[in-house]
Amino acid sequence: MIGRLLAAIAVVAGVGAVYLYQRISTMNAVAVTDDVHMIEGLGGNVGVLATEDGAVVVDTMTFRLQGRRIRDLAERLGRGPTQVVINTHYHTDHTHGNPAFASGTRVVATERTLRYLHATDADYWSGTAAGTLPNETFEARHELRIGGKTVRLVHPGRGHTNGDLVALFVEDRVVHTGDLFFNGRYPNIDLEAGGSVAEWAASIDRVLELDFDQVIPGHGPVSDRAGLRGFQRFIRQLAAVGAEAARSGASLDETRASAALDADTGYEVLAIPFVMRLDRDFAIRRAWEEATGRFEPIRLP
């Protein structure tokens, strides 16, 4: 009996491992313009810009295995070797593919993103992985000229974290927002790392000041200015829910029961069993926690 049980467990574990490997290794490249592609997979969306000198890569997903696949795809789509990797923020699903790129690769991020990587994930970035930490950082704005293309990097303010950047591919009129925009999905709101529901809409206003037509979101399909404004409407409603809870002294349960939200109609839940679940309740809880001060920020060195 025990032998049969162990055999059944082994079969289930094997099936699970195969499924996970397939999820990790499956990626899909979507053409946004002739020179810009989005790579979809298990993790944040990756942007690839083709230049005369090779590829510009924005974000690298969750695993080194994915990073190797992204590197190969990017160098084919980008028509040459990777010239620079840009990390929109510090989260695992946007950075942990970095070590698949050559040590010493030019890696650009905000200064806060680098500090969060050191503060929250130091073990991962030890040894050879340290060679693919951000080595070119900035506070507010930064511009790259690579192979006849311009990439304008902007930290528009607090939202998903307080260190996010957006990457504007100037000539192609495409912006990669990272997780400042979840298209059709409930967002992660990292209050601990300086994220803010209350300030997020104003940060999106600063993104909307840029010249672009199409948007690569952190999660979800390619969108446009109207799609970004639709997400901004949801964030504004969510901020109002938090503000009303703080004004009235409502409990979290009372806030969830009375929340006036309709801009999230059709939103999908993002979930990893036993790890995380991004849904309506999570978003309301984060708005309530920020408005009432019920969270502990990460202490940066």
C-alpha positions as CSV (number, residue, x, y, z in Angstrom):
1,M,0.0,0.0,0.0
2,I,2.8,2.4,1.0
3,G,4.6,1.5,-2.2
4,R,1.6,2.3,-4.3
5,L,1.1,5.6,-2.5
6,L,4.8,6.6,-3.1
7,A,4.5,5.6,-6.7
8,A,1.4,7.8,-7.1
9,I,3.1,10.7,-5.5
10,A,6.1,10.2,-7.8
11,V,3.8,10.3,-10.8
12,V,2.0,13.4,-9.7
13,A,5.4,15.1,-8.9
14,G,6.7,14.1,-12.3
15,V,3.6,15.4,-14.1
16,G,3.8,18.6,-12.1
17,A,7.5,19.0,-13.0
18,V,6.8,18.5,-16.7
19,Y,3.9,21.0,-16.6
20,L,6.1,23.6,-14.8
21,Y,8.9,23.1,-17.3
22,Q,6.5,23.6,-20.2
23,R,5.1,26.8,-18.6
24,I,8.6,28.1,-18.0
25,S,9.9,27.3,-21.4
26,T,6.9,28.4,-23.5
27,M,7.1,31.9,-24.9
28,N,5.4,33.8,-27.6
29,A,6.8,36.8,-29.5
30,V,4.3,39.4,-30.6
31,A,5.2,42.1,-33.2
32,V,4.3,45.6,-32.1
33,T,6.1,47.4,-34.9
34,D,8.7,46.3,-37.4
35,D,11.5,46.9,-34.9
36,V,9.7,46.2,-31.6
37,H,8.4,42.9,-30.2
38,M,6.9,41.8,-26.9
39,I,7.8,38.3,-25.5
40,E,5.0,36.7,-23.4
41,G,5.6,33.9,-20.9
42,L,5.6,33.0,-17.2
43,G,6.5,36.4,-15.8
44,G,6.5,40.0,-16.8
45,N,6.3,40.9,-20.5
46,V,9.7,41.4,-22.2
47,G,10.2,44.2,-24.7
48,V,12.8,43.8,-27.5
49,L,13.9,46.7,-29.7
50,A,15.9,46.0,-32.9
51,T,18.7,48.4,-33.7
52,E,21.6,48.6,-36.2
53,D,23.9,47.3,-33.5
54,G,21.7,44.6,-32.0
55,A,19.0,44.1,-29.3
56,V,17.7,46.3,-26.5
57,V,15.9,44.0,-23.9
58,V,13.5,45.3,-21.3
59,D,13.0,42.8,-18.4
60,T,14.0,39.2,-18.3
61,M,11.2,37.2,-16.6
62,T,11.5,34.8,-13.6
63,F,14.1,32.0,-14.2
64,R,17.6,31.7,-15.8
65,L,16.1,29.1,-18.2
66,Q,13.7,31.8,-19.4
67,G,16.6,34.3,-19.6
68,R,18.5,32.0,-22.0
69,R,15.4,31.7,-24.2
70,I,14.8,35.4,-24.0
71,R,18.4,36.1,-24.9
72,D,18.2,33.8,-28.0
73,L,14.9,35.2,-29.1
74,A,16.0,38.8,-28.5
75,E,19.1,38.5,-30.5
76,R,17.2,37.0,-33.4
77,L,14.4,39.6,-33.2
78,G,16.9,42.4,-32.5
79,R,19.1,41.4,-35.4
80,G,22.3,41.2,-33.4
81,P,23.8,40.7,-29.9
82,T,22.2,42.2,-26.8
83,Q,23.5,45.7,-26.3
84,V,21.7,46.5,-23.1
85,V,19.2,45.0,-20.6
86,I,16.8,47.4,-18.9
87,N,15.0,46.3,-15.7
88,T,11.8,48.2,-15.0
89,H,11.8,47.4,-11.3
90,Y,13.2,44.9,-8.8
91,H,10.6,42.1,-8.7
92,T,11.7,38.5,-9.4
93,D,9.5,38.0,-12.5
94,H,11.2,40.9,-14.2
95,T,14.8,40.4,-13.2
96,H,15.7,36.8,-12.4
97,G,16.5,36.0,-16.1
98,N,19.4,38.6,-16.0
99,P,22.1,36.0,-15.2
100,A,21.5,34.3,-18.5
101,F,23.1,37.2,-20.2
102,A,26.9,37.7,-20.3
103,S,28.5,38.9,-17.1
104,G,29.3,42.6,-17.5
105,T,26.3,43.2,-19.9
106,R,25.2,46.8,-19.7
107,V,22.2,46.7,-17.3
108,V,20.2,49.9,-16.6
109,A,17.7,50.6,-13.8
110,T,16.7,53.3,-11.4
111,E,18.9,53.7,-8.3
112,R,16.1,52.6,-6.1
113,T,15.6,49.4,-8.1
114,L,19.3,48.5,-7.5
115,R,18.9,49.2,-3.8
116,Y,15.9,47.0,-3.5
117,L,17.7,44.1,-5.3
118,H,20.4,44.3,-2.7
119,A,18.0,44.7,0.2
120,T,15.5,42.0,-0.6
121,D,17.3,39.5,-2.9
122,A,21.0,39.5,-2.0
123,D,21.4,35.8,-2.0
124,Y,20.2,35.4,-5.6
125,W,22.6,38.1,-6.8
126,S,25.7,36.6,-5.2
127,G,28.5,34.9,-7.2
128,T,28.3,35.1,-11.0
129,A,24.8,36.6,-10.9
130,A,26.3,39.8,-9.5
131,G,27.7,40.5,-13.0
132,T,24.2,41.1,-14.3
133,L,23.0,43.5,-11.6
134,P,22.2,47.0,-12.8
135,N,25.5,48.7,-13.4
136,E,24.1,52.0,-14.9
137,T,21.5,53.7,-12.7
138,F,19.6,57.0,-12.6
139,E,17.1,58.9,-10.5
140,A,14.6,60.6,-12.8
141,R,15.5,60.5,-16.5
142,H,18.1,58.8,-18.7
143,E,18.5,58.4,-22.4
144,L,20.3,55.8,-24.5
145,R,21.4,56.0,-28.1
146,I,22.0,52.6,-29.6
147,G,22.3,51.6,-33.2
148,G,20.3,54.6,-34.6
149,K,17.6,54.2,-32.0
150,T,16.7,56.3,-28.9
151,V,15.4,54.8,-25.7
152,R,14.2,57.3,-23.2
153,L,13.9,56.1,-19.6
154,V,11.7,57.9,-17.1
155,H,10.9,57.3,-13.5
156,P,7.4,58.9,-13.5
157,G,6.7,58.6,-9.7
158,R,5.2,56.2,-7.2
159,G,2.8,53.5,-8.2
160,H,3.6,49.8,-8.4
161,T,6.8,50.6,-6.4
162,N,8.7,53.9,-5.9
163,G,11.5,52.9,-8.3
164,D,9.7,51.9,-11.5
165,L,10.9,53.2,-14.9
166,V,9.1,53.3,-18.2
167,A,11.1,52.8,-21.4
168,L,10.0,54.8,-24.5
169,F,11.2,53.6,-27.8
170,V,11.2,57.0,-29.4
171,E,11.3,56.4,-33.1
172,D,8.8,53.5,-32.8
173,R,6.4,55.4,-30.6
174,V,6.1,52.4,-28.2
175,V,6.4,52.6,-24.4
176,H,7.1,49.7,-22.1
177,T,5.5,50.5,-18.8
178,G,6.6,47.6,-16.7
179,D,4.1,47.0,-13.9
180,L,2.9,50.5,-13.8
181,F,0.2,49.0,-16.1
182,F,-1.5,45.7,-15.7
183,N,-3.7,45.3,-18.8
184,G,-6.9,43.6,-17.9
185,R,-5.5,42.1,-14.7
186,Y,-5.5,43.1,-11.1
187,P,-2.2,44.8,-10.2
188,N,0.4,44.0,-7.6
189,I,0.7,47.0,-5.3
190,D,4.1,46.9,-3.4
191,L,3.5,49.3,-0.6
192,E,6.5,48.0,1.2
193,A,8.7,49.2,-1.6
194,G,7.1,52.6,-1.7
195,G,4.3,51.8,-4.0
196,S,1.2,54.0,-3.8
197,V,-2.4,53.6,-4.9
198,A,-2.9,57.3,-4.0
199,E,-0.1,58.6,-6.2
200,W,-0.3,56.0,-9.0
201,A,-2.8,57.9,-11.3
202,A,-0.5,61.0,-11.2
203,S,2.4,58.8,-12.3
204,I,0.4,57.5,-15.2
205,D,-0.4,61.1,-16.1
206,R,3.4,61.7,-16.5
207,V,3.6,58.6,-18.7
208,L,0.8,59.9,-20.9
209,E,2.8,63.1,-21.5
210,L,5.3,61.0,-23.5
211,D,4.9,60.6,-27.3
212,F,3.7,57.0,-28.0
213,D,0.9,55.1,-29.7
214,Q,1.3,51.6,-28.4
215,V,2.0,50.2,-24.9
216,I,3.7,47.0,-23.7
217,P,2.3,46.5,-20.2
218,G,4.0,44.6,-17.4
219,H,1.3,41.9,-17.7
220,G,-1.4,41.4,-20.3
221,P,-1.7,42.0,-24.1
222,V,-0.2,44.9,-26.0
223,S,-2.4,48.0,-25.6
224,D,-2.6,51.7,-26.4
225,R,-3.2,55.1,-24.8
226,A,-6.9,54.4,-24.3
227,G,-6.0,51.1,-22.5
228,L,-3.6,52.8,-20.2
229,R,-6.3,55.5,-19.4
230,G,-8.7,52.7,-18.6
231,F,-6.3,51.2,-16.1
232,Q,-5.8,54.7,-14.6
233,R,-9.5,55.0,-14.1
234,F,-9.5,51.8,-12.0
235,I,-6.6,53.1,-10.0
236,R,-8.4,56.4,-9.3
237,Q,-11.5,54.5,-8.1
238,L,-9.3,52.3,-5.9
239,A,-7.6,55.4,-4.4
240,A,-11.0,56.8,-3.6
241,V,-12.0,53.6,-1.9
242,G,-9.0,53.9,0.4
243,A,-9.5,57.6,1.1
244,E,-13.1,57.0,2.0
245,A,-12.1,54.2,4.4
246,A,-9.6,56.4,6.1
247,R,-12.2,59.2,6.4
248,S,-14.9,57.1,7.8
249,G,-12.8,54.7,9.9
250,A,-14.2,51.7,8.1
251,S,-12.7,48.3,8.7
252,L,-11.2,46.2,5.9
253,D,-14.3,44.0,5.7
254,E,-16.6,47.0,5.6
255,T,-14.4,48.6,2.9
256,R,-14.5,45.4,0.8
257,A,-18.3,45.3,1.2
258,S,-18.9,48.9,0.2
259,A,-16.2,49.5,-2.4
260,A,-17.4,51.5,-5.4
261,L,-15.5,49.9,-8.2
262,D,-16.7,49.2,-11.7
263,A,-13.6,50.0,-13.8
264,D,-12.3,46.5,-13.2
265,T,-15.1,44.7,-15.1
266,G,-13.6,41.8,-16.9
267,Y,-10.3,41.9,-15.0
268,E,-8.5,38.6,-14.6
269,V,-7.0,37.2,-11.4
270,L,-3.2,36.6,-11.4
271,A,-2.4,33.7,-9.1
272,I,0.4,31.2,-8.2
273,P,-0.9,28.6,-5.8
274,F,0.5,29.0,-2.2
275,V,2.6,32.0,-3.4
276,M,0.4,34.9,-4.4
277,R,-3.1,35.9,-5.6
278,L,-3.8,39.3,-7.2
279,D,-7.5,39.8,-7.2
280,R,-10.1,42.4,-6.3
281,D,-9.9,41.7,-2.6
282,F,-6.1,42.1,-2.7
283,A,-6.3,45.5,-4.5
284,I,-8.9,46.8,-2.0
285,R,-6.8,45.6,0.9
286,R,-3.7,47.4,-0.3
287,A,-5.7,50.6,-0.8
288,W,-7.1,50.3,2.7
289,E,-3.6,49.5,4.2
290,E,-2.0,52.5,2.5
291,A,-4.8,55.0,3.5
292,T,-4.9,53.8,7.1
293,G,-1.1,53.3,7.5
294,R,-1.4,49.5,8.1
295,F,1.8,48.3,6.4
296,E,5.6,48.2,7.1
297,P,7.9,49.7,4.4
298,I,11.2,48.0,3.4
299,R,14.1,49.7,5.1
300,L,16.7,50.4,2.5
301,P,20.4,50.7,3.4
